Amino acid sequence: MATELKTLADFSACIKVNAKVAVDFTATWCGPCQFIGPKFVASIPDYPNIKFVKVDVDANSETAQKYGVSAMPTFKFFHNQEQFDELVGADEAGLKKKLEALNAKA
């Protein structure tokens, strides 16, 4: 299960204590989010060194604004507290490529 981060403070703490973080910025009303969300969660066992989290953009708009999220779904990938990559849209193959790239980071 991906951890849901409800505040900007939660988000900041998460990327501080985890070297590799994959973030799904999502919304309950977003059809494409409902399609790709389960695939994001299903990837968790394949990448034990990556922390998987979700941010509901309506419940945690402060974090979404800070990180420039304007379309859903948006996936952001962090390595050592810095944004490493981004994927906008429900692209399953693209998501896998981004997770592979993050996983390969030392």
N, C-alpha and C positions, 0 to 999 in steps of 0.2 A: 504494500500500500504506500502511496506517495503521501508525504506529510503535507498537510494544508497549513500554509503560513498566513496568519490573519492580520498581522501588522507589519509596518516597515521595520520596527525594532526586531521582530522575529526573523524577518528576511535578512537583515544585516547580520544578526547573530549566526544565522545558518551559513552564510557564505564565509563568515570569519572562521568558523570551527571545522568546516568541511573543505578539503582541497579541491574537490570536483563536485559541482552541483548542476543538475539539469532542472530547469524550471518550466512548468507548463502554466502560462497565463491563460486562463479560461473563463468562461461564463456559462451559467446554467441555461441561458436562452440561446446559446450558440450551437447550431446543428453540427457544423464541422468539428467543434470541440467534443461533442458527444461521440462522434465517430472515432477520433484519434486518441481521445483520453484513455480508453481501455488499452490501447496498443502501447501508449506511454507507460502505463502501470505494468503491463505484461513484460516490458523490457527490464524491469528491476532485477530479476534473478540473473540476467545475463551480464550485469555490470555491478558487481558488489562493491567496487571502489567509488561509485558515483552515488551521491545523495539525490534522490528524486523528490521534488516538491511541487506543489500546486499553489497557485495564487488565483483566487476568484477576484476578477477585476472590479466587480461591483462591491464586494465586501471589503476589499483591500485596495481601493483606488489610489491611495497615496503611493504604494509601491509601484503600481502600474504606471502612474504618471512619472515618478522618478526615473523609471527605466524606459520611458518613451514608448510604452505599449499602446497602440492605437487600433490594432486589428487582432481578432482572435480566430483561431488559436495562435499565440506567439510562444515560441520556445526560446529560452535564453540559456546559454551554457557558460558557466563560470569556472575558472581555474585559478586557484590562489587569490581569490577575492576580486579578480578582474574578469570582465565579460570577455569570453573567448570567441563566441560565435552566436548566431541567431538563425532561427527559421520561422518564417511566417506562413501559416497555412497548414492544412491537414495532409501533409505529404509524408506518407509512411516510409517510403524509401529514403527521403531526405532526412527524416528523423533518425533513422538507423545510421546513416552516414555521419551525422553530427555526433551521435552518441559514441560511435567508433572512434572518431577523431578526439573527442574529449577523453575517452578511456585510454587512448594511446599517449596522452600527455604524461610526462614524468612527474 
